[in-house]
Amino acid sequence: MMLSDWKRKNNSMTVSASQIKGLIAICITLAIIPLFSFFYRLFISYKAPLFTDQFNGSLVIEVVDKNQISEIYFVSPETSAHQLLEKAGIGEFSAKDFRLDDGMKITIDSDSRGDDIIVAKIEADKRLALGMPLDINKVNEDALLLISGIGEVTAKKILDLRSKLGRFRNIEQLMEIKGIKEKKLAKFRKYLYVEKQKKSQA
């Protein structure tokens, strides 16, 4: 094949006007999308509510308001209950202020006499979902069954051993149960702990 024939054949490929218009439309669309995204972020900004960002050393607190709506808050250890409730827009309370504890659940109970504050612990399923371990001396069978690697038999053995000991002094005592060795215990450490007993003042 001669060079002139090859040129003639390849020159026969042409682009129609409608194809050119289509390419221009695609290029314009691709140019507009980033521009639209830029202006959208510029004029519409999202601000996270107070105390909803987790940070190192934060306390995890659940608050259930008058309408039974539950929210999780992350606060600094210096924050008091009244400070949290006021800044989160839940209200001001005449009840005595108190120090917050990690894993605390505060429920606002409304009745004819006004608002009252009920303090408890966050439920086991929520604690585990938040990456918070459970106190092995307070946990029940249902909560133990939520933990990976613990079935009905192991859960019963843990509760039986706790009953026999009175309370666990340390997590290593779980190794007294047949089938729980160091490797399995290492997995349980992520989910279970022994809460230190507070010294009673005379």
FIMAR-843011 format. One line per 4 residues: number of its first residue (from 1); their letters; for each residue x, y, z of N, C-alpha, C, O. Coordinates in steps of 0.02 Angstrom, whole numbers. Example, Ala and Ser with C-alpha at 12.3 -4.5 7.8 and 13.67 -1.06 7.14 Angstrom:
BEGIN
1 = AS = 660 -284 390 615 -225 390 660 -165 390 712 -166 423 ~ 642 -112 354 684 -53 357 645 2 394 670 57 402
***
This chain:
BEGIN
1 = MMLS = 43 -60 0 0 0 0 45 62 0 93 68 38 ~ 27 109 -45 66 170 -50 46 219 5 -10 217 31 ~ 91 264 22 80 313 75 20 358 58 -18 377 102 ~ 14 376 -6 -41 420 -27 -109 387 -16 -157 420 2
5 = DWKR = -112 320 -29 -175 283 -18 -193 281 56 -251 289 74 ~ -143 270 99 -154 267 172 -181 333 198 -228 335 238 ~ -151 389 173 -174 456 194 -245 469 172 -285 497 209 ~ -262 446 110 -329 457 84 -381 421 127 -434 449 142
9 = KNNS = -366 359 146 -413 318 186 -423 349 255 -479 352 280 ~ -368 371 287 -373 398 355 -403 468 356 -431 488 407 ~ -398 505 303 -426 572 299 -502 570 290 -536 621 298 ~ -529 512 273 -601 505 260 -641 509 325 -702 519 322
13 = MTVS = -609 500 385 -645 502 450 -657 575 469 -609 612 481 ~ -720 594 474 -738 662 491 -782 663 553 -813 613 570 ~ -783 720 588 -824 729 648 -882 775 630 -871 830 604 ~ -942 752 644 -1001 792 626 -1010 850 674 -980 851 728
17 = ASQI = -1051 898 655 -1065 957 696 -1100 939 761 -1087 968 813 ~ -1145 889 757 -1182 868 818 -1135 835 869 -1145 843 929 ~ -1085 799 844 -1036 768 889 -993 821 924 -977 815 983 ~ -976 873 887 -936 928 915 -977 963 970 -950 979 1023
21 = KGLI = -1042 975 956 -1085 1006 1005 -1091 964 1068 -1092 989 1124 ~ -1096 898 1058 -1100 851 1115 -1038 853 1158 -1042 853 1220 ~ -979 855 1126 -916 859 1163 -910 924 1202 -886 925 1259 ~ -933 979 1170 -931 1044 1204 -977 1043 1265 -959 1069 1318
25 = AICI = -1036 1013 1258 -1084 1009 1314 -1055 968 1372 -1063 987 1430 ~ -1021 913 1357 -990 871 1409 -935 910 1445 -930 908 1506 ~ -894 946 1407 -839 985 1437 -866 1040 1483 -839 1051 1537 ~ -920 1074 1461 -950 1127 1502 -978 1098 1567 -969 1127 1620
29 = TLAI = -1012 1040 1561 -1041 1007 1620 -987 988 1670 -994 999 1730 ~ -933 960 1645 -877 939 1688 -844 1000 1722 -818 994 1777 ~ -846 1057 1689 -816 1118 1717 -862 1149 1770 -839 1179 1818 ~ -929 1142 1760 -977 1173 1805 -983 1135 1872 -991 1167 1924
33 = IPLF = -978 1069 1871 -987 1028 1932 -940 1050 1989 -965 1063 2044 ~ -874 1056 1979 -830 1078 2034 -846 1150 2057 -840 1166 2116 ~ -867 1193 2009 -884 1262 2025 -946 1264 2070 -948 1301 2118 ~ -996 1224 2052 -1057 1220 2092 -1042 1193 2162 -1069 1219 2212
37 = SFFY = -999 1142 2166 -980 1113 2230 -945 1164 2274 -956 1166 2335 ~ -902 1205 2244 -865 1256 2281 -912 1307 2312 -906 1323 2371 ~ -960 1333 2272 -1007 1384 2297 -1056 1354 2347 -1078 1388 2393 ~ -1073 1291 2339 -1118 1257 2386 -1086 1254 2456 -1118 1268 2506
41 = RLFI = -1022 1235 2458 -986 1232 2522 -975 1302 2551 -972 1310 2612 ~ -968 1351 2508 -954 1420 2530 -1015 1450 2566 -1007 1484 2618 ~ -1075 1438 2539 -1135 1470 2565 -1174 1426 2614 -1211 1452 2656 ~ -1166 1360 2609 -1202 1315 2654 -1152 1277 2697 -1119 1231 2673
45 = SYKA = -1145 1297 2759 -1096 1265 2804 -1133 1227 2858 -1184 1250 2884 ~ -1107 1167 2875 -1138 1125 2927 -1097 1133 2990 -1036 1126 2990 ~ -1131 1147 3044 -1097 1152 3109 -1122 1096 3154 -1181 1090 3167 ~ -1076 1056 3178 -1094 1000 3222 -1119 1026 3289 -1092 1075 3315
49 = PLFT = -1171 995 3317 -1196 1016 3382 -1143 1010 3436 -1095 973 3429 ~ -1151 1048 3490 -1103 1046 3546 -1097 976 3574 -1145 938 3578 ~ -1037 958 3593 -1021 896 3629 -1035 832 3588 -1045 779 3617 ~ -1036 836 3521 -1047 776 3482 -983 750 3449 -984 698 3415
53 = DQFN = -927 785 3459 -863 762 3432 -823 727 3487 -811 755 3540 ~ -802 665 3471 -762 627 3520 -690 652 3517 -664 668 3464 ~ -658 654 3575 -588 675 3578 -553 635 3633 -586 604 3674 ~ -487 636 3632 -448 597 3680 -462 620 3752 -456 679 3767
57 = GSLV = -480 573 3795 -493 589 3865 -564 612 3879 -580 631 3935 ~ -606 610 3828 -675 634 3838 -717 582 3876 -704 522 3873 ~ -766 607 3913 -815 565 3947 -873 554 3900 -895 600 3865 ~ -899 493 3899 -957 478 3856 -1019 479 3900 -1025 442 3948
61 = IEVV = -1066 524 3883 -1126 533 3923 -1188 526 3878 -1191 555 3824 ~ -1237 488 3901 -1301 483 3865 -1352 526 3902 -1357 523 3964 ~ -1389 566 3864 -1442 608 3894 -1508 591 3860 -1514 592 3799 ~ -1559 575 3901 -1626 562 3876 -1669 620 3898 -1680 631 3958
65 = DKNQ = -1695 659 3849 -1732 720 3867 -1805 705 3885 -1826 647 3889 ~ -1844 758 3896 -1914 751 3917 -1956 712 3867 -2005 679 3885 ~ -1937 717 3803 -1974 682 3749 -1948 612 3737 -1966 580 3687 ~ -1906 587 3782 -1876 520 3777 -1830 512 3716 -1821 457 3690
69 = ISEI = -1802 569 3694 -1753 567 3639 -1683 561 3669 -1663 602 3711 ~ -1647 510 3648 -1581 496 3676 -1526 523 3632 -1528 516 3571 ~ -1476 555 3663 -1418 582 3627 -1355 563 3665 -1355 557 3726 ~ -1301 552 3627 -1236 537 3657 -1192 599 3652 -1187 630 3599
73 = YFVS = -1160 618 3708 -1116 677 3710 -1047 657 3734 -1038 610 3773 ~ -996 693 3708 -927 683 3729 -903 748 3761 -900 800 3729 ~ -888 744 3825 -871 805 3863 -804 797 3899 -780 741 3909 ~ -775 853 3917 -712 852 3955 -728 832 4027 -783 844 4051
77 = PETS = -680 801 4062 -691 779 4131 -711 835 4179 -739 822 4232 ~ -696 898 4162 -712 954 4206 -785 976 4200 -809 1015 4242 ~ -820 952 4149 -890 973 4138 -936 944 4191 -933 884 4207 ~ -980 986 4218 -1029 962 4267 -1094 946 4231 -1103 964 4173
81 = AHQL = -1140 913 4266 -1204 893 4236 -1244 954 4213 -1271 954 4158 ~ -1247 1005 4255 -1285 1065 4238 -1254 1101 4177 -1291 1127 4135 ~ -1188 1103 4173 -1155 1134 4116 -1173 1098 4052 -1188 1130 4001 ~ -1171 1031 4053 -1187 991 3994 -1259 1003 3972 -1272 1017 3914
85 = LEKA = -1306 998 4020 -1378 1005 4004 -1395 1075 3978 -1436 1083 3934 ~ -1362 1125 4007 -1376 1195 3987 -1347 1209 3918 -1382 1237 3875 ~ -1283 1191 3907 -1251 1206 3843 -1278 1165 3786 -1276 1186 3728 ~ -1304 1106 3802 -1335 1063 3750 -1406 1085 3735 -1439 1056 3691
89 = GIGE = -1430 1137 3770 -1496 1164 3758 -1553 1124 3787 -1610 1129 3764 ~ -1538 1083 3837 -1589 1040 3868 -1625 1077 3923 -1683 1062 3937 ~ -1592 1125 3956 -1626 1165 4006 -1584 1177 4068 -1530 1149 4076 ~ -1611 1218 4113 -1579 1231 4177 -1618 1195 4231 -1679 1189 4227
93 = FSAK = -1582 1171 4282 -1614 1131 4334 -1596 1157 4403 -1539 1177 4416 ~ -1646 1156 4447 -1635 1179 4515 -1603 1125 4558 -1576 1139 4612 ~ -1605 1063 4535 -1576 1007 4573 -1501 1018 4581 -1470 1052 4541 ~ -1473 988 4633 -1402 997 4648 -1359 972 4590 -1371 919 4562
97 = DFRL = -1308 1012 4573 -1262 995 4519 -1218 937 4541 -1208 927 4601 ~ -1192 899 4494 -1148 843 4511 -1097 831 4456 -1104 853 4399 ~ -1045 795 4477 -990 780 4431 -1010 723 4384 -1043 675 4405 ~ -989 728 4321 -1005 676 4272 -955 619 4276 -896 629 4290
101 = DDGM = -980 559 4264 -938 498 4263 -942 468 4193 -994 473 4160 ~ -887 438 4170 -887 407 4104 -939 351 4101 -944 310 4146 ~ -979 351 4047 -1031 300 4039 -1095 314 4076 -1137 270 4085 ~ -1103 376 4099 -1162 395 4138 -1222 407 4091 -1214 434 4036
105 = KITI = -1281 388 4114 -1343 401 4077 -1386 447 4121 -1403 430 4177 ~ -1404 505 4093 -1445 554 4128 -1513 557 4095 -1518 573 4035 ~ -1565 542 4132 -1634 545 4105 -1671 602 4138 -1672 608 4200 ~ -1703 644 4097 -1744 700 4122 -1815 673 4131 -1848 655 4082
109 = DSDS = -1836 669 4193 -1902 642 4209 -1950 699 4227 -1940 733 4277 ~ -2001 709 4186 -2048 764 4197 -2113 737 4227 -2141 688 4203 ~ -2136 770 4280 -2201 754 4308 -2234 819 4332 -2210 874 4316 ~ -2288 814 4369 -2325 873 4390 -2284 918 4437 -2298 978 4442
113 = RGDD = -2234 890 4470 -2192 929 4516 -2135 964 4481 -2100 1005 4512 ~ -2125 949 4417 -2070 980 4381 -2022 928 4353 -2040 869 4348 ~ -1962 950 4334 -1913 905 4305 -1866 877 4357 -1842 912 4402 ~ -1853 813 4351 -1806 779 4396 -1753 746 4354 -1764 732 4295
117 = IIVA = -1695 734 4383 -1639 702 4347 -1627 633 4377 -1616 625 4436 ~ -1631 582 4333 -1617 513 4354 -1551 492 4324 -1539 499 4264 ~ -1506 467 4367 -1439 448 4345 -1431 372 4346 -1448 339 4396 ~ -1406 345 4291 -1393 273 4286 -1332 262 4242 -1295 310 4228
121 = KIEA = -1321 201 4220 -1265 185 4174 -1293 173 4104 -1350 150 4097 ~ -1253 189 4054 -1273 175 3985 -1280 99 3977 -1240 61 4004 ~ -1333 77 3941 -1346 6 3932 -1287 -29 3897 -1250 2 3859 ~ -1281 -93 3910 -1224 -132 3886 -1215 -130 3810 -1160 -122 3785
125 = DKRL = -1271 -137 3773 -1265 -138 3700 -1238 -72 3673 -1198 -71 3626 ~ -1259 -16 3702 -1234 50 3680 -1162 59 3700 -1122 87 3662 ~ -1144 36 3760 -1075 42 3783 -1028 5 3735 -976 31 3715 ~ -1046 -56 3717 -1005 -96 3672 -1000 -63 3603 -947 -63 3572
129 = ALGM = -1056 -35 3579 -1057 -1 3514 -1012 61 3515 -984 80 3463 ~ -1006 92 3573 -963 152 3580 -891 135 3596 -849 179 3605 ~ -876 69 3601 -808 48 3616 -791 52 3689 -732 57 3708 ~ -843 52 3732 -832 56 3804 -839 -14 3835 -888 -48 3822
133 = PLDI = -791 -35 3877 -795 -101 3908 -848 -103 3963 -871 -51 3987 ~ -867 -163 3982 -917 -174 4034 -884 -198 4098 -835 -235 4096 ~ -910 -176 4154 -884 -199 4220 -908 -270 4230 -967 -284 4234 ~ -860 -316 4234 -876 -387 4240 -913 -403 4305 -946 -455 4309
137 = NKVN = -908 -360 4355 -943 -372 4418 -1016 -349 4417 -1054 -363 4464 ~ -1036 -314 4364 -1105 -289 4359 -1142 -316 4299 -1203 -309 4294 ~ -1106 -346 4253 -1136 -369 4190 -1181 -430 4201 -1168 -471 4245 ~ -1235 -434 4161 -1279 -493 4165 -1268 -539 4105 -1227 -525 4062
141 = EDAL = -1305 -594 4103 -1295 -644 4051 -1309 -616 3982 -1271 -629 3935 ~ -1363 -577 3975 -1380 -549 3909 -1324 -505 3882 -1309 -507 3823 ~ -1294 -466 3926 -1239 -422 3905 -1177 -462 3886 -1143 -445 3838 ~ -1163 -515 3924 -1105 -558 3908 -1113 -590 3839 -1064 -599 3803
145 = LLIS = -1174 -607 3822 -1187 -640 3757 -1176 -593 3698 -1171 -616 3641 ~ -1172 -528 3711 -1158 -480 3657 -1085 -478 3639 -1066 -451 3587 ~ -1043 -508 3682 -970 -505 3672 -948 -563 3627 -967 -621 3638 ~ -908 -547 3577 -881 -597 3531 -839 -649 3568 -794 -631 3606
149 = GIGE = -854 -712 3558 -817 -766 3590 -849 -792 3653 -825 -841 3682 ~ -905 -760 3675 -940 -784 3735 -1009 -810 3715 -1051 -772 3691 ~ -1018 -875 3725 -1083 -907 3713 -1119 -918 3779 -1096 -895 3831 ~ -1174 -954 3776 -1215 -966 3836 -1176 -1004 3890 -1182 -988 3949
153 = VTAK = -1137 -1054 3869 -1100 -1095 3918 -1047 -1053 3954 -1042 -1055 4015 ~ -1008 -1014 3915 -955 -973 3944 -985 -918 3989 -958 -903 4042 ~ -1040 -888 3966 -1073 -836 4005 -1095 -863 4073 -1086 -830 4124 ~ -1123 -923 4073 -1146 -954 4136 -1086 -969 4182 -1091 -959 4242
157 = KILD = -1031 -992 4153 -971 -1006 4192 -943 -943 4224 -920 -944 4281 ~ -944 -887 4187 -920 -823 4213 -962 -800 4272 -936 -778 4323 ~ -1028 -806 4264 -1073 -785 4318 -1068 -831 4379 -1073 -807 4436 ~ -1058 -896 4367 -1050 -943 4422 -986 -929 4461 -985 -931 4523
161 = LRSK = -932 -913 4424 -868 -898 4457 -874 -833 4497 -847 -828 4552 ~ -908 -783 4469 -918 -720 4505 -957 -732 4570 -941 -703 4622 ~ -1007 -774 4566 -1047 -791 4625 -1005 -826 4678 -1012 -813 4737 ~ -960 -869 4655 -916 -907 4700 -864 -860 4733 -849 -867 4792
165 = LGRF = -837 -814 4693 -785 -768 4719 -814 -710 4759 -778 -679 4798 ~ -876 -695 4748 -907 -636 4778 -902 -578 4729 -952 -545 4716 ~ -844 -566 4703 -831 -517 4650 -762 -531 4620 -718 -557 4655 ~ -753 -512 4558 -687 -519 4527 -642 -462 4552 -662 -404 4552
169 = RNIE = -582 -480 4572 -533 -429 4593 -494 -404 4532 -472 -346 4531 ~ -484 -448 4483 -450 -429 4421 -474 -474 4364 -503 -527 4376 ~ -463 -451 4303 -488 -487 4244 -453 -554 4234 -480 -599 4202 ~ -392 -560 4261 -354 -623 4254 -388 -682 4287 -374 -739 4270
173 = QLME = -432 -670 4334 -468 -724 4368 -513 -763 4321 -534 -819 4337 ~ -527 -736 4263 -566 -772 4212 -530 -835 4188 -561 -882 4164 ~ -463 -836 4196 -424 -893 4174 -435 -955 4219 -411 -1009 4203 ~ -471 -946 4273 -491 -1003 4315 -544 -1045 4280 -556 -1103 4299
177 = IKGI = -576 -1016 4230 -627 -1052 4191 -593 -1093 4137 -551 -1069 4100 ~ -613 -1157 4134 -583 -1202 4084 -600 -1177 4014 -658 -1162 3999 ~ -549 -1172 3972 -559 -1149 3903 -539 -1076 3893 -533 -1053 3836 ~ -528 -1040 3949 -505 -970 3942 -431 -966 3958 -411 -971 4016
181 = KEKK = -392 -958 3907 -319 -951 3914 -300 -879 3898 -343 -836 3887 ~ -235 -865 3898 -209 -797 3888 -233 -766 3822 -250 -707 3820 ~ -235 -806 3769 -255 -781 3703 -328 -758 3704 -345 -705 3678 ~ -371 -799 3733 -442 -783 3736 -454 -724 3784 -496 -681 3772
185 = LAKF = -416 -723 3838 -422 -669 3887 -403 -602 3855 -434 -551 3869 ~ -353 -603 3812 -331 -542 3777 -388 -512 3736 -395 -451 3731 ~ -430 -555 3706 -487 -532 3667 -541 -502 3712 -572 -452 3696 ~ -550 -533 3771 -602 -510 3818 -584 -443 3850 -628 -406 3871
189 = RKYL = -519 -428 3853 -497 -365 3885 -526 -303 3850 -534 -251 3881 ~ -542 -310 3786 -571 -253 3749 -642 -239 3771 -667 -183 3763 ~ -675 -290 3799 -746 -284 3815 -762 -286 3889 -816 -263 3910 ~ -717 -312 3929 -730 -321 4001 -674 -289 4043 -616 -289 4023
193 = YVEK = -692 -264 4100 -642 -237 4147 -670 -244 4218 -729 -258 4227 ~ -626 -234 4267 -647 -235 4337 -644 -164 4363 -590 -134 4367 ~ -701 -136 4380 -704 -68 4406 -676 -67 4478 -694 -109 4519 ~ -633 -19 4491 -604 -14 4558 -657 8 4608 -698 52 4594
197 = QKKS = -656 -24 4666 -704 -6 4718 -683 59 4752 -624 69 4768 ~ -731 102 4761 -717 165 4794 -710 153 4869 -751 119 4899 ~ -658 183 4898 -647 174 4970 -701 212 5008 -713 271 4997 ~ -732 177 5054 -784 209 5095 -752 251 5150 -705 230 5184
201 = QA = -779 312 5156 -751 357 5207 -785 344 5274 -845 335 5279 ~ -744 342 5325 -769 328 5392 -807 387 5420 -832 384 5476
***
